[in-house]
Every structure is written in C-alpha cells, then in structure tokens.
C-alpha cells in the first residue's frame, strides 16, 4: 500500500517526519512507535486500519528525517511533536505502543481535548524507579562505544522486561548471541524497491537512551493518570505472553482510569502489535482498534 511522506514543525523548530496511509478522507489515527523502532515497525497494522481510517505513522526523534533529540530532550519534546502532527493532520485518534503509548497517555493527561480516543499497547506506566542515573550512565557508556547488544541487555535488566527464559542465561553467553543478531542488519518493515531503506538495530541503538530517559522522567504514582478517563476514551491492549512489567502497567491503568477498557490477546508478547515478520498479529490488533476508533 502506498505511503505519502509528510512532515510537521514542532515547537522547537524541529521537523517531525511521518507517513500517511489511506487518502480516502477517513478519520485520522496517529501511530507512535516504541523503543528501537521506526514508523515502518507498525506498517502492517497501519495498512490494516487504512481501509477505514487515514493513518499517520510517525518517526519519533532521532529516527529517519525527524530532528535529532537535543540535550534538552524530555517528555515535553515528544508532546510538542505529537501536537504538531495532530495540528497538521486534524487527527483525533492516537495509537501508541510501549514508550509511544506512554507519550500518548501523557498527552491525554497534559493536553485534554487533543484526542477523543486513545489506544495504548502496553505503556510502561509503572516503572518503580528501576531507571536511575547509574543505569542510564551505563547504557550511555555502552552506546558510546558502539556496544548496542550490551546496552539492550542492560535495558532489559533495569526495566525487568526480559522474557523469563532469558534470565538463567549468563550475560557473557547471551551478549555475543545478541550482538550477532544485531549484526545481521535486518531492516524491519522494508519493502523491495524503496529508495530509503529503514534503519538497522545498530543504527537505532543510540535512540534507546531517549526512551529510557522518558521512563525515568515519568516515574511516579499511577494514580496521577486518573483524569485521563475524563479527557478521552481509553483502550488498553496487552498480550497474555508479555512480561509482567508491561501487563502490570495495563492492569494498574485499568484500575485507576475511569472507563478504561482492557483487551488482552492470547499468546501475544510485547511485540504483538508490530509487523507480522517479527511475530506480531496486526490483523487481530487492527480489528480491535477499528472497533474502538469507530466507537463500537
């Protein structure tokens, strides 16, 4: 399905690049990816939604043609970028995934009225201070010397987001395996013939630090998100096979946000909404999103 490149200018003057799928004038849905991803990571679910909606797949800071994350990068940067895309498109719906879901959630809290419906795939809203300065410094050092595999493992350790089967494996064994997989330069969402091939995991490595900074900044009691229920309709989505860290966040948000609905997908993991090539189920997730955004 053809994509149309577009852009918006954020409050700091930086460019926010995004891609439009569907030009039939249907209601607009903005899609925000998560850590180590780009707009292409959710192309499949975007194409599924495009039969009924006009979909805008965003490249967040430091990805593609979107401006770099400066020294003052913070949640305020992401909120301004999201507002810029919403203003440029008129979209009233948003679908955020992981850290992208945390941004969408905070937007609904801090900018009431910006969106009518907010769908969230496993936002890391309950962090419990696991992301702190010492660990951020470790990830910064590892990324600085180009050791993305070590940084990725540190990230999973600090957020307790590694699959259970990984924990017994010694890191000195696991790291070279992860490094080898990263070296394969697989490009998520690439379609033959495209002139702008997507970034590899190695190239996306430095952006990991941005998402971890967001988690540290947004740490706090989940009860602060209660007003979101008055600002927008909220749908929480989660996979039953995802790690406890993410499932707990969804359960806690369901508890504190009035009117929030929770839909779980049997057997799906944290990448459950991503492209089918990485094990996602975009058809099943797209079906749930269509019903929610239609108001069924």
N, C-alpha and C positions, 0 to 999 in steps of 0.2 A: 504494500500500500504506500502511495506517495506521501512524502513528508515535505512540509513547507518551512524552510528556516525563517525564524523571526527573531526579534530582539526588543528589549526594553532598556531604558536607562534608569538605574537605581538612584537613590537619594544622594549617594556619594559620587555620582557621575560615572560609576562603573557600568559596563554593559552586562546584561543578563541575556544569554542566548537560550532560545527554546525552539521546539519544533512542533508544528501543527499537523495533526492527522484528522482528516474529515473536514470538508468545506461546505457542508450542506446546511449550515446555519443552526445546527442543534445546540442545546445548552452547553456552555463551556465547562470543562473539567481540567484543572491544573494537576499535574502529577509531579511529585517531588521524590527523587530517589534517595537512597541511603548511602552508607559508607562504602568507599571503594567502588562506586558505581557512576554511571552517566545516564543521560536521557535514554540511551539505547537499552539500558537494563530492563526497562518496562515497556519496550516497544510492543511486545506481544499483547499485553493487557490493554495497551493504548489502542491497538488495532481492533481488539475485541469491542471496546467501548465506542469506537468511531462509527459503528453502524447506527448509533443513536445520539451520539454527542460529538461536539468538536473538542478534541483532546489536545492539550498543550503540555508536552514533555520537556521539562526544564533541565538544563545543565547548571548545577549549583556552582558556587565559587571555586575557581581553580580547575574547572573542567571545560574542555572544548574551547569555545570562543568567549565564554563568560570570564569576566575580570578575575584576576587573582585575589586571594584573600590577603588583605594587608595586615600590618602589625596590630591594628585595632579591630581585627575580625572578632565578631561576637554574635550572639543571637540577634541583636539589633540589625546587623548587616543582612542576615537571612530574612528577617521580617520585612525590611525595606525592599529587598529583591522580590519577595513574594508579592508585596503590594504593587510594585512596578509592573509585574506580569499581569496581575489582576486588573490593573487600570488599563493596560494595553489591550487586553482581550475581552474584558467585561465578564469574565468567568466568575460564577457564584458558587462553584463546587470545587473542592480540592481533595485529592487522594495523596496522602503522604505515607512513605514506607520507612520504618525504623527511625533514623535520625531525621529524615524528611517528615515523618509523622510527628516527631517532637516539635519541629518547626511549625507545622500546620496546627498542632494543638495550641502552641503558644500564641500563634496568630489569632486563633479564635478567642483566646483569653484576653490578649492585649489590644486587639483590634476588633471589638464586637461589631457585627454588621458587615464585615469584609466578606464573609462567606455564609451561605444559607445551610449548606450541608458539608460536613467534614468527615471523611472516611480515613481511618488510621490503621495501618498494618503494623502491629507490634511496636508501638512507640516506647523507647526506654525511659519511661517517666518515673520509675522507682530505681534510683541509682545507688542510694545508701552510701554515698561518699567513697565509693570504690575508685573513682577517678580523682587523683590528687596530684599535687605538684611533683612529687618524687617520681611517680609513674609517668607523668607527662614528660618529664625531663628524660626518662629512659627511652620513651618512644621517639622523642625529638633526636636524641643521640643516635639511635638505631637507624632512623630515616636519613639522618645527616650523612651516615657512612654507607648508605645505599642498601642496608640490610632490611628490606621490606618484610622478609619472612619472619625475622626475629620481632619486628615491630608488630606484625599481625598476631603472633603468639602472645606477646605482652598485652596487646589489646584484649584478646580473649581471656587472658588470665585476670586482668584488672576488672573486667566487667562480668566475670563469671559467665561468659557467653559461649564457651566452647562446648561442642557436643560431648555428651558423657563418655563416649568411647575413647575420646582423646586424652582424658585425664590420666589414665595409667601409663601412657606412653611417655618415656623420658624426653625432655625437650631436646637433648643432644641428638636423639634419634629422629625426632619429628621435624626439627628445623631444616635439615638438608632435604627432606622429602618435600616440605612446603616450598623451599627455595627452588627445587627442580620444577615443581608445578607452575610456579610463577614465571620461571624462565621459558616456558613453552610459548609465551606471548599470545595466548588465546585472547581473542577480541570479542567480548560479549556483544551480541546484537548486530554484528557486522553482516551486511548483505552484499553479495558479489556485485561489482560494478560501481560501488560507491567510491567517490573520489576523496572522501575524508574518513579514513579508517579510524575506528574508535581506539581509545587509549588502552594499553595493556595494564595489568595489575601493577607491574613495576612502575609504570608511568603515573598511575593513580596513587601510588604509595604515600607521597607527601600529603595528600588530602586527608589521610586518616587522622592526622593531628587536628584538623579543623573540627571533625565530628566529635573527637574526644574533648576538645575544649567546650563544645556545646553541652556535652553531658555534665562536665564539671560545673559550668555556669548554671545549668538548670536544675542542679541537685536541690532537693527541698521536699517539704511535705506534699504528698499527692493531693491533699485536700484543697490546695490552692487552685486546682483546676475545676472545682465545683461550679463556678459561674459560667463555664463553657456551655453547660446544659441550657442556660438561658439565652445564649448568644447564637447557637446553631444546633441543628440536628447532628447527632454524633453516632457513627457506626465504628465499632472496634472489630478488627479482624485478626485472627490468630490461628496458627497451626497446632494441632494437638501433639505433634512430634517436635515442636520447637523447644528450645531450652527454657528452664524455669524462669530465668531472668526476664525474658520477654513475656511469657504467659502471665507472670505475676503482675507486671505492669498493666496488662489488659484487665485482669481481674480487679485490681485496685481502682482503675479508672471507671470501670463499670459500677463499682461500689459508690464512688463519690460524685460522679457526674450525673445529675438527674436526667432521666430519659435516655441515657446512652444505651445502645444495644450492642451485644457481643455475639458475633458469629464465628464459630470455630470450624476448621477444615480438617477432617480426619486424615492423619498421616503426613500433613504438610509441615515443613520446617520453616526456619526464618526466611528462607528464600522462596517461600511458597507463592508469592505474588509475582516473582520475577519471570523471565523468559523460560519457555519450556526446555530450552537447551541446557539450562542449569538446574533443572529439576522442579521448576515452578509449575503451577497449574493455572495459567492465565485465563482459561475458559471458565473454570469454576469460580475464580475470584471475580472475573468480569461479570458473570451472571449476577453475583451478589451485589456488585457495585451498580449495575444497571438498575436493579430493583430499588436500591437505596436512593440513587440520584433521581429516579422517576417518582419517588415518593410512594412506592407500593407498600 
